[in-house]
């Protein structure tokens, strides 16, 4: 399972028939979480809806997530729909949780610049997974934290913490 590319894994799953059957097509994937489920290294991919506007894009609360073992995008370990979960019922899914672009991205002028930042963050995910698999320290931890903290939509952050507080609170400081 070495040389996992998290971006490619998420993209492959998002294009799969399994995803099309489970996750409403209008939802987009958010920032994944890497975690161990038992002895298996897994990825949890959250999904949310958005509404494109002229000036800003409305981002709605996280709606669902899919947990898969890394290396096997065809095996679902968990599928959670958040509005049906007791601890998520306080959210209003008819109102935006936030808007893109948030303040920390004010200096990002083009889609290409934003895509480059996202690609860089996914590169850190890859290095983190490689470090976990090889049982060695993750050397670029500080860089990942700084970039993740910049890219995270502030309105979504409390919801990400509900998914996996240990991962998101560690790698994202808002």
Backbone as ProteinMPNN parsed JSONL, in Angstrom:
{"seq_chain_A": "XXXXXXXXXXXXXXXXXXXXXXXXXXXXXXXXXXXXXXXXXXXXXXXXXXXXXXXXXXXXXXXXXXXXXXXXXXXXXXXXXXXXXXXXXXXXXXXXXXXXXXXXXXXXXXXXXXXXXXXXXXXXXXXXXXXXXXXXXXXXXXXXXXXXXXXXXXXXXXXXXXXXXXXXXXXXXX", "coords_chain_A": {"N_chain_A": [[0.827, -1.191, 0.0], [2.151, 1.119, -0.204], [3.118, 4.386, -1.432], [0.682, 5.797, -1.635], [-1.608, 8.002, -3.035], [-3.436, 10.459, -1.882], [-5.127, 12.404, -3.023], [-5.634, 11.275, -5.579], [-6.877, 8.911, -4.745], [-9.234, 9.895, -3.492], [-10.375, 11.201, -5.701], [-10.736, 9.019, -7.446], [-12.588, 7.503, -5.957], [-14.689, 9.363, -5.893], [-15.519, 9.315, -8.52], [-16.553, 6.848, -8.804], [-18.946, 4.134, -9.184], [-19.982, 3.254, -6.803], [-19.864, 5.524, -5.127], [-21.64, 7.145, -6.528], [-24.015, 5.779, -6.083], [-24.343, 6.065, -3.355], [-23.801, 8.709, -2.313], [-25.357, 11.815, -2.653], [-25.325, 13.391, -5.839], [-25.02, 16.161, -6.079], [-23.418, 16.949, -4.033], [-20.176, 17.904, -2.822], [-16.805, 16.84, -2.188], [-15.115, 17.26, 0.923], [-12.353, 18.162, 3.11], [-10.397, 15.363, 3.708], [-10.084, 12.918, 6.367], [-7.561, 11.139, 7.985], [-7.355, 8.087, 9.575], [-7.087, 5.419, 11.991], [-8.946, 2.496, 11.94], [-9.55, 0.094, 13.983], [-6.992, -1.998, 13.174], [-6.629, -1.03, 10.697], [-5.653, 1.359, 8.339], [-7.419, 4.16, 7.45], [-9.524, 6.332, 5.43], [-11.632, 9.063, 5.835], [-14.085, 10.656, 4.096], [-15.656, 13.651, 3.945], [-18.772, 15.196, 2.874], [-20.497, 17.926, 1.338], [-22.92, 20.454, 0.382], [-22.922, 23.117, -2.029], [-23.512, 26.455, -3.172], [-23.134, 28.241, -5.943], [-22.308, 31.62, -6.293], [-22.313, 35.041, -7.52], [-20.351, 36.713, -6.301], [-19.501, 35.273, -4.043], [-19.279, 31.856, -2.928], [-21.704, 29.919, -1.457], [-21.36, 27.739, 1.251], [-22.658, 24.875, 2.515], [-23.662, 23.109, 5.561], [-21.71, 20.21, 6.558], [-22.815, 17.221, 5.179], [-22.714, 14.415, 4.897], [-20.567, 11.505, 5.311], [-18.049, 9.221, 4.144], [-16.295, 6.357, 5.035], [-13.419, 4.632, 4.221], [-11.119, 1.897, 3.712], [-7.718, 2.734, 3.249], [-6.353, 2.281, 0.081], [-8.34, 0.627, -0.821], [-10.865, 1.521, -2.473], [-13.328, 0.419, -2.893], [-14.537, -0.68, -0.736], [-16.623, 0.018, 1.762], [-16.475, 1.138, 5.028], [-17.896, 2.712, 6.742], [-20.777, 4.74, 6.496], [-22.153, 7.747, 7.006], [-24.921, 9.799, 7.554], [-25.29, 12.981, 8.388], [-27.499, 14.788, 9.233], [-29.283, 12.982, 10.366], [-28.145, 12.176, 12.678], [-28.081, 12.403, 16.156], [-26.351, 14.25, 17.52], [-25.894, 16.124, 15.56], [-28.147, 17.477, 14.945], [-28.58, 20.107, 15.642], [-27.794, 21.781, 13.654], [-28.619, 23.934, 10.925], [-29.513, 22.962, 7.926], [-30.426, 24.353, 5.783], [-29.259, 26.758, 5.639], [-26.248, 28.552, 4.833], [-23.074, 27.416, 6.059], [-20.854, 28.817, 5.809], [-18.838, 30.887, 3.631], [-17.14, 30.794, 0.514], [-14.687, 32.666, -0.879], [-12.942, 32.554, 2.122], [-11.561, 34.78, 4.634], [-8.803, 34.17, 5.128], [-7.916, 33.42, 2.677], [-7.839, 35.629, 1.091], [-5.795, 36.764, -0.429], [-5.496, 35.032, -2.527], [-5.925, 34.909, -5.867], [-6.733, 33.566, -8.198], [-8.343, 30.62, -9.634], [-6.455, 28.752, -10.258], [-4.337, 29.34, -8.513], [-5.549, 28.69, -6.072], [-6.067, 25.961, -6.525], [-3.443, 25.039, -6.653], [-2.615, 25.404, -3.998], [-4.331, 23.589, -2.732], [-3.426, 21.209, -3.914], [-0.876, 21.163, -2.857], [-1.492, 20.773, -0.127], [-2.673, 18.217, -0.268], [-0.398, 16.837, -0.994], [1.003, 16.925, 1.411], [-0.713, 15.33, 2.938], [-0.165, 12.875, 1.668], [2.534, 12.497, 2.381], [2.253, 12.311, 5.13], [0.73, 9.943, 5.398], [2.555, 8.145, 4.291], [4.58, 8.332, 6.221], [3.227, 7.262, 8.445], [2.733, 4.635, 7.537], [5.336, 3.717, 7.262], [6.174, 3.819, 9.804], [7.481, 6.076, 10.948], [8.502, 9.407, 11.978], [6.47, 12.202, 10.99], [7.716, 14.544, 9.03], [6.988, 17.031, 7.884], [5.016, 18.195, 9.39], [4.471, 20.738, 10.646], [4.293, 22.437, 8.435], [2.096, 21.324, 7.117], [0.093, 21.797, 9.017], [0.026, 24.621, 9.047], [-0.796, 25.202, 6.391], [-3.205, 23.736, 6.156], [-4.699, 25.008, 8.124], [-5.0, 27.455, 6.94], [-6.501, 26.876, 4.628], [-8.873, 25.736, 5.549], [-12.333, 26.183, 5.804], [-13.735, 28.463, 7.959], [-16.422, 28.293, 8.939], [-17.057, 25.625, 8.584], [-15.307, 24.299, 10.215], [-16.012, 23.634, 13.036], [-17.744, 21.529, 12.502], [-16.143, 19.647, 11.201], [-14.591, 18.961, 13.394], [-16.443, 17.49, 14.82], [-16.554, 15.181, 13.351], [-13.974, 13.996, 13.538], [-12.271, 14.794, 16.065], [-9.673, 14.49, 17.082], [-7.951, 14.246, 14.808], [-8.582, 16.547, 13.119], [-8.38, 18.746, 14.923], [-5.736, 18.576, 15.562], [-4.316, 18.922, 13.132], [-5.323, 21.261, 12.105], [-5.578, 24.542, 12.986], [-7.728, 26.75, 14.075]], "CA_chain_A": [[0.0, 0.0, 0.0], [3.015, 2.296, -0.257], [2.878, 5.355, -2.503], [-0.723, 6.198, -1.703], [-1.868, 9.395, -3.393], [-4.756, 10.716, -1.306], [-5.946, 13.121, -4.008], [-6.078, 10.299, -6.581], [-7.804, 7.997, -4.078], [-10.511, 10.605, -3.345], [-10.903, 11.414, -7.055], [-11.204, 7.722, -7.95], [-13.828, 7.172, -5.262], [-15.736, 10.305, -6.304], [-15.975, 8.956, -9.867], [-16.977, 5.445, -8.787], [-20.371, 3.8, -9.123], [-20.326, 3.162, -5.387], [-20.13, 6.891, -4.665], [-22.857, 7.612, -7.207], [-25.169, 5.133, -5.451], [-24.441, 6.409, -1.936], [-23.709, 10.135, -1.989], [-26.05, 12.649, -3.65], [-24.381, 13.92, -6.815], [-24.788, 17.602, -5.945], [-22.475, 17.186, -2.942], [-18.747, 17.895, -3.152], [-16.008, 16.312, -1.083], [-14.35, 18.19, 1.738], [-11.023, 17.708, 3.505], [-10.482, 14.038, 4.312], [-9.469, 12.59, 7.654], [-6.853, 9.864, 8.003], [-7.508, 7.517, 10.913], [-7.062, 3.961, 12.084], [-10.146, 1.811, 12.402], [-8.901, -1.155, 14.373], [-5.605, -1.969, 12.696], [-6.676, -0.616, 9.297], [-5.529, 2.789, 8.062], [-8.607, 4.52, 6.67], [-9.792, 7.711, 5.063], [-13.025, 9.489, 5.926], [-14.307, 11.764, 3.166], [-16.927, 14.337, 4.199], [-19.426, 15.811, 1.71], [-21.389, 19.053, 1.616], [-23.409, 21.117, -0.831], [-22.52, 24.512, -2.2], [-24.313, 27.203, -4.124], [-22.262, 29.234, -6.56], [-22.845, 32.969, -6.414], [-21.448, 35.941, -8.297], [-19.224, 37.186, -5.499], [-19.052, 34.23, -3.122], [-19.953, 30.569, -2.999], [-22.248, 29.492, -0.163], [-20.99, 26.38, 1.636], [-23.645, 24.391, 3.478], [-23.069, 22.195, 6.546], [-21.318, 18.871, 6.139], [-24.038, 16.43, 5.11], [-22.45, 12.993, 5.101], [-19.179, 11.091, 5.105], [-17.793, 7.825, 3.806], [-14.999, 5.887, 5.53], [-12.914, 3.536, 3.398], [-9.721, 1.559, 3.976], [-6.813, 3.255, 2.22], [-5.961, 1.218, -0.829], [-9.499, -0.131, -1.288], [-12.0, 2.442, -2.604], [-14.568, -0.324, -3.143], [-15.014, -1.267, 0.524], [-17.084, 1.052, 2.685], [-16.531, 0.729, 6.433], [-18.917, 3.516, 7.409], [-21.448, 5.805, 5.754], [-22.95, 8.476, 7.993], [-25.674, 10.973, 7.097], [-25.266, 13.774, 9.619], [-28.769, 15.304, 9.77], [-29.978, 11.93, 11.099], [-27.405, 11.899, 13.905], [-28.558, 13.236, 17.263], [-25.427, 15.336, 17.834], [-25.816, 17.047, 14.423], [-29.477, 18.044, 14.688], [-28.614, 21.536, 15.944], [-27.407, 22.53, 12.455], [-29.658, 24.27, 9.953], [-28.971, 22.579, 6.622], [-30.955, 25.253, 4.751], [-28.472, 27.994, 5.688], [-24.813, 28.324, 4.665], [-22.174, 27.363, 7.216], [-19.816, 29.791, 5.505], [-18.727, 31.295, 2.233], [-15.823, 30.743, -0.11], [-13.401, 32.547, -0.233], [-12.882, 33.162, 3.444], [-10.559, 35.831, 4.818], [-7.426, 33.667, 5.049], [-7.582, 33.213, 1.26], [-8.081, 36.899, 0.394], [-4.718, 37.049, -1.384], [-5.553, 34.06, -3.624], [-6.669, 35.634, -6.903], [-7.227, 32.736, -9.303], [-8.648, 29.212, -9.358], [-5.198, 28.019, -10.372], [-3.607, 29.535, -7.254], [-6.234, 27.902, -5.049], [-5.824, 24.551, -6.847], [-2.054, 24.743, -6.283], [-2.586, 25.271, -2.536], [-4.99, 22.307, -2.418], [-2.511, 20.146, -4.331], [0.197, 21.146, -1.86], [-2.014, 20.14, 1.086], [-2.793, 16.78, -0.531], [0.966, 16.311, -0.938], [1.299, 16.698, 2.835], [-1.463, 14.124, 3.32], [0.589, 11.722, 1.168], [3.737, 12.329, 3.202], [1.806, 11.867, 6.447], [0.368, 8.526, 5.27], [3.811, 7.422, 4.098], [5.244, 8.273, 7.531], [2.475, 6.305, 9.276], [2.962, 3.28, 7.026], [6.737, 3.35, 7.49], [6.401, 3.957, 11.249], [8.495, 7.088, 11.231], [7.887, 10.721, 12.216], [6.027, 13.023, 9.859], [8.64, 15.673, 9.093], [6.404, 18.295, 7.427], [3.83, 18.423, 10.199], [4.226, 22.177, 10.84], [3.874, 22.998, 7.149], [0.728, 20.865, 6.872], [-0.785, 22.511, 9.947], [-0.112, 26.01, 8.587], [-1.587, 25.247, 5.159], [-4.552, 23.246, 6.462], [-5.359, 26.075, 8.882], [-5.325, 28.52, 5.982], [-7.503, 26.432, 3.659], [-10.117, 25.316, 6.206], [-13.431, 27.148, 5.896], [-14.038, 28.607, 9.39], [-17.771, 27.841, 9.269], [-17.092, 24.159, 8.575], [-14.352, 23.738, 11.177], [-16.642, 22.926, 14.162], [-18.349, 20.289, 12.007], [-15.04, 18.705, 11.016], [-14.216, 18.475, 14.725], [-17.423, 16.471, 15.213], [-16.224, 13.948, 12.625], [-12.791, 13.414, 14.174], [-11.619, 15.902, 16.768], [-8.236, 14.23, 17.224], [-7.262, 14.555, 13.551], [-8.766, 17.919, 12.64], [-7.852, 19.715, 15.891], [-4.277, 18.492, 15.526], [-3.758, 19.423, 11.877], [-5.927, 22.531, 11.7], [-5.709, 25.431, 14.147], [-8.518, 27.963, 13.807]], "C_chain_A": [[0.872, 1.256, 0.0], [2.682, 3.144, -1.473], [1.396, 5.642, -2.719], [-0.779, 7.67, -2.073], [-3.306, 9.692, -2.96], [-5.66, 11.43, -2.306], [-6.49, 12.148, -5.054], [-7.094, 9.322, -5.989], [-9.187, 8.636, -3.968], [-11.165, 10.804, -4.71], [-11.468, 10.12, -7.625], [-12.517, 7.335, -7.276], [-14.963, 8.075, -5.734], [-16.292, 10.009, -7.698], [-16.571, 7.547, -9.921], [-18.495, 5.297, -8.757], [-20.846, 3.731, -7.676], [-20.675, 4.542, -4.827], [-21.43, 7.406, -5.263], [-24.114, 7.012, -6.594], [-25.399, 5.612, -4.02], [-24.608, 7.902, -1.663], [-24.442, 10.944, -3.053], [-25.049, 13.386, -4.55], [-24.095, 15.409, -6.669], [-23.803, 17.934, -4.824], [-21.036, 17.102, -3.437], [-17.969, 17.406, -1.936], [-15.226, 17.419, -0.394], [-12.983, 17.609, 2.065], [-11.119, 16.362, 4.217], [-9.75, 13.943, 5.647], [-8.792, 11.233, 7.511], [-6.93, 9.338, 9.431], [-7.372, 6.004, 10.851], [-8.405, 3.489, 12.602], [-9.675, 0.392, 12.702], [-7.438, -1.06, 13.983], [-5.502, -1.451, 11.267], [-6.574, 0.899, 9.17], [-6.618, 3.175, 7.064], [-8.64, 6.006, 6.341], [-11.294, 7.948, 5.217], [-13.167, 10.725, 5.059], [-15.657, 12.392, 3.479], [-17.458, 14.991, 2.92], [-20.38, 16.909, 2.163], [-21.881, 19.635, 0.299], [-22.91, 22.552, -0.848], [-23.416, 25.142, -3.246], [-23.447, 28.324, -4.662], [-22.985, 30.561, -6.686], [-21.896, 33.833, -7.22], [-20.186, 36.317, -7.539], [-18.625, 36.087, -4.623], [-19.849, 32.957, -3.362], [-20.409, 30.179, -1.598], [-21.893, 28.027, 0.068], [-21.926, 25.936, 2.755], [-23.003, 23.397, 4.449], [-22.704, 20.837, 5.943], [-22.539, 17.968, 6.251], [-23.811, 14.953, 5.413], [-20.961, 12.727, 4.97], [-19.13, 9.599, 4.817], [-16.405, 7.48, 4.337], [-14.629, 4.622, 4.774], [-11.506, 3.163, 3.854], [-8.852, 2.168, 2.871], [-6.344, 2.089, 1.36], [-7.129, 0.405, -1.352], [-10.728, 0.776, -1.367], [-13.335, 1.748, -2.864], [-15.162, -0.929, -1.873], [-15.363, -0.154, 1.514], [-17.154, 0.475, 4.097], [-17.61, 1.487, 7.191], [-19.474, 4.541, 6.427], [-22.393, 6.477, 6.736], [-23.62, 9.67, 7.335], [-25.916, 11.821, 8.341], [-26.609, 14.319, 10.091], [-29.566, 14.266, 10.562], [-29.294, 11.568, 12.415], [-27.802, 12.902, 14.982], [-27.661, 14.454, 17.5], [-25.256, 16.353, 16.699], [-27.14, 17.775, 14.177], [-29.584, 19.528, 14.991], [-28.262, 22.399, 14.728], [-28.605, 22.774, 11.551], [-29.08, 24.031, 8.558], [-29.527, 23.424, 5.477], [-30.17, 26.555, 4.687], [-26.99, 27.679, 5.527], [-24.07, 28.283, 6.002], [-21.075, 28.401, 7.051], [-19.809, 30.088, 4.024], [-17.281, 31.172, 1.776], [-15.682, 31.995, -0.968], [-13.45, 33.232, 1.112], [-11.638, 34.049, 3.552], [-9.117, 35.357, 4.653], [-6.969, 33.445, 3.611], [-7.753, 34.49, 0.435], [-7.021, 37.202, -0.659], [-4.676, 36.065, -2.552], [-6.476, 34.63, -4.697], [-7.294, 34.751, -7.978], [-7.551, 31.316, -8.828], [-7.371, 28.379, -9.374], [-4.362, 28.143, -9.095], [-4.222, 28.683, -6.145], [-5.978, 26.409, -5.275], [-4.4, 24.148, -6.459], [-1.916, 24.574, -4.768], [-3.217, 23.945, -2.104], [-4.075, 21.139, -2.759], [-1.358, 20.014, -3.327], [-0.27, 20.462, -0.573], [-2.167, 18.634, 0.889], [-1.416, 16.112, -0.556], [1.402, 16.04, 0.495], [0.533, 15.489, 3.372], [-0.666, 12.878, 2.906], [1.812, 11.439, 2.033], [3.381, 11.85, 4.607], [1.476, 10.372, 6.412], [1.627, 7.679, 5.101], [4.554, 7.269, 5.433], [4.55, 7.266, 8.449], [2.785, 4.874, 8.844], [4.381, 2.79, 7.291], [7.154, 3.51, 8.948], [7.555, 4.894, 11.562], [7.819, 8.445, 11.393], [7.527, 11.432, 10.915], [6.79, 14.341, 9.937], [8.01, 17.023, 8.743], [5.117, 18.66, 8.168], [3.489, 19.913, 10.336], [3.727, 22.836, 9.56], [2.438, 22.599, 6.827], [-0.252, 21.621, 7.763], [-1.027, 23.933, 9.465], [-1.008, 26.095, 7.356], [-3.025, 24.794, 5.396], [-5.347, 24.334, 7.188], [-5.758, 27.233, 7.978], [-6.482, 28.118, 5.065], [-8.857, 26.078, 4.282], [-11.126, 26.458, 6.255], [-13.829, 27.265, 7.366], [-15.431, 28.11, 9.791], [-17.929, 26.332, 9.29], [-16.26, 23.546, 9.701], [-15.019, 23.032, 12.364], [-17.285, 21.599, 13.744], [-17.277, 19.227, 11.75], [-14.607, 18.122, 12.362], [-15.184, 17.408, 15.22], [-17.118, 15.129, 14.542], [-15.047, 13.245, 13.295], [-11.981, 14.539, 14.814], [-10.105, 15.71, 16.845], [-7.473, 14.645, 15.96], [-7.362, 16.04, 13.208], [-8.234, 18.962, 13.622], [-6.324, 19.717, 15.882], [-3.706, 19.181, 14.286], [-4.337, 20.749, 11.411], [-6.184, 23.375, 12.942], [-6.452, 26.691, 13.745], [-8.936, 28.592, 15.116]], "O_chain_A": [[0.355, 2.357, 0.191], [2.046, 2.679, -2.419], [0.925, 5.718, -3.853], [-0.072, 8.49, -1.487], [-4.264, 9.237, -3.586], [-6.839, 11.094, -2.421], [-7.677, 12.19, -5.38], [-8.06, 8.949, -6.654], [-10.193, 8.01, -4.304], [-12.37, 10.6, -4.86], [-12.548, 10.115, -8.216], [-13.452, 6.891, -7.943], [-16.079, 7.603, -5.95], [-17.411, 10.409, -8.018], [-17.038, 7.109, -10.972], [-19.222, 6.208, -8.36], [-21.976, 4.107, -7.366], [-21.678, 4.696, -4.13], [-22.23, 8.034, -4.57], [-25.164, 7.653, -6.58], [-26.525, 5.57, -3.526], [-25.462, 8.303, -0.872], [-24.175, 10.773, -4.243], [-24.055, 13.931, -4.072], [-23.036, 15.876, -7.09], [-23.397, 19.088, -4.684], [-20.719, 16.335, -4.346], [-18.421, 17.541, -0.799], [-14.75, 18.367, -1.019], [-12.508, 16.69, 1.398], [-11.834, 16.23, 5.21], [-8.917, 14.782, 5.99], [-9.38, 10.291, 6.979], [-6.61, 10.052, 10.382], [-7.524, 5.393, 9.793], [-8.932, 4.019, 13.58], [-9.433, -0.403, 11.795], [-6.729, -0.149, 14.412], [-4.415, -1.432, 10.689], [-7.319, 1.635, 9.818], [-6.725, 2.597, 5.983], [-7.892, 6.81, 6.897], [-12.114, 7.138, 4.784], [-12.466, 11.718, 5.252], [-16.694, 11.752, 3.303], [-16.695, 15.298, 2.004], [-20.987, 16.826, 3.231], [-21.331, 19.347, -0.764], [-22.531, 23.116, 0.178], [-23.999, 24.46, -4.089], [-23.073, 29.242, -3.932], [-24.132, 30.618, -7.131], [-20.796, 33.401, -7.565], [-19.082, 36.245, -8.08], [-17.407, 35.983, -4.479], [-20.945, 32.982, -3.923], [-19.605, 30.116, -0.668], [-22.097, 27.182, -0.804], [-21.974, 26.557, 3.817], [-21.911, 22.896, 4.183], [-23.299, 20.384, 4.965], [-23.214, 17.945, 7.279], [-24.612, 14.319, 6.099], [-20.191, 13.601, 4.573], [-20.021, 8.833, 5.184], [-15.449, 8.224, 4.116], [-15.408, 3.673, 4.692], [-10.77, 4.025, 4.335], [-9.213, 2.119, 1.695], [-5.982, 1.032, 1.878], [-6.945, -0.428, -2.24], [-11.542, 0.802, -0.444], [-14.358, 2.412, -3.036], [-16.181, -1.616, -1.933], [-14.478, 0.527, 2.032], [-17.806, -0.542, 4.333], [-18.173, 0.979, 8.16], [-18.738, 5.129, 5.634], [-23.324, 5.85, 7.239], [-22.972, 10.456, 6.644], [-26.66, 11.424, 9.237], [-26.846, 14.311, 11.299], [-30.436, 14.633, 11.351], [-29.804, 10.747, 13.178], [-27.85, 14.107, 14.735], [-28.16, 15.568, 17.663], [-24.542, 17.342, 16.866], [-27.224, 18.61, 13.276], [-30.582, 20.155, 14.633], [-28.417, 23.619, 14.772], [-29.491, 21.928, 11.43], [-28.257, 24.81, 8.076], [-29.141, 23.232, 4.324], [-30.384, 27.367, 3.787], [-26.518, 26.657, 6.024], [-24.395, 29.012, 6.938], [-20.443, 28.814, 8.024], [-20.653, 29.611, 3.266], [-16.34, 31.408, 2.533], [-16.594, 32.296, -1.739], [-13.94, 34.355, 1.233], [-10.783, 34.056, 2.667], [-8.294, 36.08, 4.091], [-5.775, 33.298, 3.352], [-7.806, 34.428, -0.793], [-7.32, 37.83, -1.674], [-3.889, 36.254, -3.48], [-7.67, 34.812, -4.461], [-8.279, 35.143, -8.604], [-7.097, 30.876, -7.771], [-7.223, 27.428, -8.606], [-3.755, 27.17, -8.648], [-3.509, 28.037, -5.377], [-5.703, 25.675, -4.325], [-4.18, 23.032, -5.988], [-1.182, 23.701, -4.306], [-2.699, 23.264, -1.219], [-3.961, 20.188, -1.985], [-0.927, 18.91, -2.994], [0.465, 19.663, 0.008], [-1.827, 17.856, 1.781], [-1.285, 14.948, -0.178], [2.084, 15.053, 0.769], [1.065, 14.715, 4.167], [-0.512, 11.944, 3.693], [2.093, 10.29, 2.375], [4.124, 11.071, 5.206], [1.893, 9.622, 7.295], [1.745, 6.613, 5.706], [5.09, 6.202, 5.732], [5.214, 6.503, 9.151], [3.064, 4.01, 9.675], [4.605, 1.601, 7.516], [8.326, 3.358, 9.291], [8.469, 4.568, 12.32], [6.671, 8.611, 10.982], [8.191, 11.277, 9.89], [6.531, 15.159, 10.819], [8.45, 18.054, 9.25], [4.247, 19.347, 7.631], [2.333, 20.3, 10.159], [2.843, 23.691, 9.599], [1.655, 23.41, 6.333], [-1.314, 22.039, 7.302], [-2.165, 24.402, 9.472], [-1.882, 26.96, 7.281], [-3.96, 25.41, 4.886], [-6.524, 24.55, 6.898], [-6.751, 27.913, 8.235], [-7.346, 28.94, 4.761], [-9.879, 26.121, 3.597], [-10.808, 27.563, 6.696], [-14.224, 26.268, 7.97], [-15.594, 27.559, 10.88], [-18.834, 25.812, 9.941], [-16.488, 22.402, 10.092], [-14.624, 21.91, 12.682], [-17.358, 20.661, 14.538], [-17.481, 18.049, 12.045], [-14.295, 16.936, 12.459], [-14.786, 16.513, 15.965], [-17.396, 14.07, 15.105], [-15.11, 12.05, 13.584], [-11.121, 15.148, 14.178], [-9.347, 16.667, 16.688], [-6.453, 15.328, 16.051], [-6.345, 16.71, 13.028], [-7.684, 19.975, 13.189], [-5.696, 20.739, 16.161], [-2.733, 19.93, 14.377], [-3.876, 21.303, 10.413], [-6.921, 22.965, 13.84], [-5.873, 27.595, 13.143], [-9.609, 29.623, 15.119]]}, "name": "protein", "num_of_chains": 1, "seq": "XXXXXXXXXXXXXXXXXXXXXXXXXXXXXXXXXXXXXXXXXXXXXXXXXXXXXXXXXXXXXXXXXXXXXXXXXXXXXXXXXXXXXXXXXXXXXXXXXXXXXXXXXXXXXXXXXXXXXXXXXXXXXXXXXXXXXXXXXXXXXXXXXXXXXXXXXXXXXXXXXXXXXXXXXXXXXX"}
